[in-house]
Structures are given as structure tokens and as C-alpha cells.
Amino acid sequence: MKLLLCLLGLVLIVEGLPYLAFPDKMKRWLQQIQQVPDNQLRLVGFLAMCLGLLLTYLFR
């Protein structure tokens, strides 16, 4: 459980960095992402999950 909470903390740090460093660009990007089709977003999300699973498996 300790490792899970540590990893969650790291994910939140990485997710928050762009908002801290480039808030104006993030607002524009979030507006642009609404125009991307749902199927394409699902594919990108699936590929990101697979890459995360692979990296976790390889470097655990």
C-alpha cells in the first residue's frame, strides 16, 4: 500500500507540472482536445495504459 501511495503521489506531481509551468497553454490545449473524436482519445488512453503496464512490468 505504501508503494501504491508513493506512485500516486508521483503521478500527481507529473500531472500537475504542466499546469504550474504553462497555465495558458494548458487552457488552449484543453479547448483543442474537445475537438478530437472519442475513439481517438480512447485509443491514446489505451496505448498509454499498455505502455505504463509494460514499463511497470519491466522495471519492477
LONU-764546 format. One record per residue: residue number from 1; x, y, z of N, C-alpha, C in turn. Coordinates in nm, 3 decimals. Layout:
% LONU-764546
+-----+---------+---------+---------+---------+---------+---------+---------+---------+---------+
:  nr :     n_u :     n_v :     n_w :    ca_u :    ca_v :    ca_w :     c_u :     c_v :     c_w :
+-----+---------+---------+---------+---------+---------+---------+---------+---------+---------+
: NUM :       X :       Y :       Z :       X :       Y :       Z :       X :       Y :       Z :
...
+-----+---------+---------+---------+---------+---------+---------+---------+---------+---------+
END
This chain:
% LONU-764546
+-----+---------+---------+---------+---------+---------+---------+---------+---------+---------+
:  nr :     n_u :     n_v :     n_w :    ca_u :    ca_v :    ca_w :     c_u :     c_v :     c_w :
+-----+---------+---------+---------+---------+---------+---------+---------+---------+---------+
:   1 :   0.082 :  -0.119 :   0.000 :   0.000 :   0.000 :   0.000 :   0.087 :   0.126 :   0.000 :
:   2 :   0.200 :   0.117 :   0.071 :   0.290 :   0.232 :   0.078 :   0.344 :   0.265 :  -0.061 :
:   3 :   0.380 :   0.162 :  -0.139 :   0.430 :   0.183 :  -0.275 :   0.322 :   0.244 :  -0.364 :
:   4 :   0.199 :   0.197 :  -0.350 :   0.089 :   0.250 :  -0.430 :   0.068 :   0.398 :  -0.403 :
:   5 :   0.071 :   0.437 :  -0.277 :   0.052 :   0.579 :  -0.244 :   0.170 :   0.663 :  -0.292 :
:   6 :   0.288 :   0.609 :  -0.289 :   0.406 :   0.679 :  -0.340 :   0.393 :   0.700 :  -0.491 :
:   7 :   0.351 :   0.597 :  -0.563 :   0.332 :   0.609 :  -0.707 :   0.221 :   0.706 :  -0.742 :
:   8 :   0.114 :   0.705 :  -0.664 :   0.006 :   0.800 :  -0.686 :   0.055 :   0.943 :  -0.667 :
:   9 :   0.137 :   0.964 :  -0.567 :   0.195 :   1.096 :  -0.546 :   0.281 :   1.140 :  -0.662 :
:  10 :   0.361 :   1.049 :  -0.716 :   0.445 :   1.081 :  -0.831 :   0.361 :   1.114 :  -0.955 :
:  11 :   0.255 :   1.040 :  -0.974 :   0.165 :   1.068 :  -1.087 :   0.104 :   1.207 :  -1.074 :
:  12 :   0.061 :   1.243 :  -0.954 :   0.003 :   1.376 :  -0.933 :   0.106 :   1.486 :  -0.956 :
:  13 :   0.230 :   1.463 :  -0.920 :   0.335 :   1.561 :  -0.946 :   0.353 :   1.580 :  -1.096 :
:  14 :   0.365 :   1.469 :  -1.168 :   0.386 :   1.477 :  -1.313 :   0.264 :   1.540 :  -1.382 :
:  15 :   0.145 :   1.507 :  -1.336 :   0.024 :   1.565 :  -1.396 :   0.011 :   1.714 :  -1.367 :
:  16 :   0.058 :   1.758 :  -1.253 :   0.043 :   1.898 :  -1.215 :   0.148 :   1.991 :  -1.274 :
:  17 :   0.262 :   1.938 :  -1.315 :   0.371 :   2.021 :  -1.367 :   0.330 :   2.110 :  -1.486 :
:  18 :   0.262 :   2.056 :  -1.587 :   0.226 :   2.143 :  -1.700 :   0.133 :   2.259 :  -1.659 :
:  19 :   0.044 :   2.234 :  -1.565 :  -0.048 :   2.340 :  -1.520 :   0.028 :   2.449 :  -1.444 :
:  20 :   0.131 :   2.410 :  -1.371 :   0.212 :   2.507 :  -1.299 :   0.301 :   2.587 :  -1.393 :
:  21 :   0.364 :   2.518 :  -1.487 :   0.461 :   2.582 :  -1.575 :   0.397 :   2.659 :  -1.691 :
:  22 :   0.289 :   2.607 :  -1.748 :   0.229 :   2.666 :  -1.868 :   0.076 :   2.672 :  -1.857 :
:  23 :   0.020 :   2.750 :  -1.765 :  -0.126 :   2.751 :  -1.749 :  -0.201 :   2.800 :  -1.874 :
:  24 :  -0.148 :   2.899 :  -1.945 :  -0.218 :   2.948 :  -2.065 :  -0.220 :   2.843 :  -2.174 :
:  25 :  -0.108 :   2.776 :  -2.196 :  -0.101 :   2.673 :  -2.299 :  -0.191 :   2.555 :  -2.263 :
:  26 :  -0.200 :   2.521 :  -2.135 :  -0.286 :   2.410 :  -2.093 :  -0.434 :   2.442 :  -2.119 :
:  27 :  -0.473 :   2.567 :  -2.096 :  -0.612 :   2.606 :  -2.124 :  -0.644 :   2.591 :  -2.272 :
:  28 :  -0.551 :   2.635 :  -2.357 :  -0.573 :   2.622 :  -2.502 :  -0.575 :   2.476 :  -2.543 :
:  29 :  -0.485 :   2.396 :  -2.485 :  -0.479 :   2.255 :  -2.520 :  -0.608 :   2.183 :  -2.479 :
:  30 :  -0.661 :   2.219 :  -2.362 :  -0.785 :   2.156 :  -2.317 :  -0.903 :   2.193 :  -2.405 :
:  31 :  -0.901 :   2.313 :  -2.462 :  -1.006 :   2.351 :  -2.557 :  -0.991 :   2.274 :  -2.687 :
:  32 :  -0.868 :   2.254 :  -2.731 :  -0.844 :   2.182 :  -2.857 :  -0.876 :   2.034 :  -2.845 :
:  33 :  -0.854 :   1.977 :  -2.729 :  -0.875 :   1.833 :  -2.713 :  -1.024 :   1.797 :  -2.722 :
:  34 :  -1.110 :   1.893 :  -2.699 :  -1.254 :   1.867 :  -2.711 :  -1.293 :   1.837 :  -2.855 :
:  35 :  -1.211 :   1.876 :  -2.950 :  -1.242 :   1.855 :  -3.091 :  -1.195 :   1.717 :  -3.141 :
:  36 :  -1.115 :   1.648 :  -3.061 :  -1.064 :   1.517 :  -3.100 :  -1.176 :   1.414 :  -3.082 :
:  37 :  -1.196 :   1.326 :  -3.182 :  -1.301 :   1.224 :  -3.170 :  -1.278 :   1.131 :  -3.050 :
:  38 :  -1.389 :   1.084 :  -2.992 :  -1.382 :   0.997 :  -2.874 :  -1.300 :   0.870 :  -2.900 :
:  39 :  -1.318 :   0.810 :  -3.016 :  -1.245 :   0.686 :  -3.047 :  -1.094 :   0.708 :  -3.046 :
:  40 :  -1.050 :   0.822 :  -3.096 :  -0.907 :   0.852 :  -3.098 :  -0.854 :   0.873 :  -2.955 :
:  41 :  -0.933 :   0.940 :  -2.870 :  -0.892 :   0.958 :  -2.730 :  -0.886 :   0.825 :  -2.657 :
:  42 :  -0.982 :   0.737 :  -2.685 :  -0.981 :   0.604 :  -2.623 :  -0.858 :   0.526 :  -2.664 :
:  43 :  -0.821 :   0.534 :  -2.792 :  -0.703 :   0.464 :  -2.841 :  -0.577 :   0.516 :  -2.772 :
:  44 :  -0.564 :   0.647 :  -2.762 :  -0.447 :   0.706 :  -2.696 :  -0.443 :   0.664 :  -2.549 :
:  45 :  -0.557 :   0.667 :  -2.482 :  -0.563 :   0.624 :  -2.342 :  -0.526 :   0.478 :  -2.325 :
:  46 :  -0.575 :   0.394 :  -2.415 :  -0.542 :   0.251 :  -2.409 :  -0.394 :   0.228 :  -2.431 :
:  47 :  -0.335 :   0.296 :  -2.529 :  -0.193 :   0.281 :  -2.556 :  -0.109 :   0.332 :  -2.439 :
:  48 :  -0.151 :   0.439 :  -2.375 :  -0.079 :   0.491 :  -2.259 :  -0.085 :   0.391 :  -2.144 :
:  49 :  -0.201 :   0.330 :  -2.124 :  -0.214 :   0.229 :  -2.018 :  -0.125 :   0.108 :  -2.048 :
:  50 :  -0.122 :   0.065 :  -2.172 :  -0.038 :  -0.050 :  -2.209 :   0.110 :  -0.018 :  -2.189 :
:  51 :   0.151 :   0.101 :  -2.228 :   0.290 :   0.141 :  -2.209 :   0.323 :   0.148 :  -2.060 :
:  52 :   0.233 :   0.202 :  -1.980 :   0.255 :   0.208 :  -1.836 :   0.265 :   0.069 :  -1.774 :
:  53 :   0.179 :  -0.021 :  -1.818 :   0.184 :  -0.158 :  -1.768 :   0.315 :  -0.226 :  -1.808 :
:  54 :   0.359 :  -0.205 :  -1.931 :   0.484 :  -0.264 :  -1.977 :   0.603 :  -0.210 :  -1.899 :
:  55 :   0.607 :  -0.078 :  -1.880 :   0.717 :  -0.018 :  -1.804 :   0.718 :  -0.067 :  -1.659 :
:  56 :   0.601 :  -0.079 :  -1.601 :   0.590 :  -0.128 :  -1.464 :   0.640 :  -0.272 :  -1.454 :
:  57 :   0.603 :  -0.353 :  -1.552 :   0.645 :  -0.493 :  -1.552 :   0.796 :  -0.505 :  -1.571 :
:  58 :   0.851 :  -0.428 :  -1.664 :   0.993 :  -0.438 :  -1.696 :   1.084 :  -0.385 :  -1.585 :
:  59 :   1.044 :  -0.277 :  -1.520 :   1.132 :  -0.210 :  -1.426 :   1.093 :  -0.230 :  -1.280 :
:  60 :   1.004 :  -0.324 :  -1.254 :   0.962 :  -0.352 :  -1.117 :   1.065 :  -0.424 :  -1.047 :
+-----+---------+---------+---------+---------+---------+---------+---------+---------+---------+
END
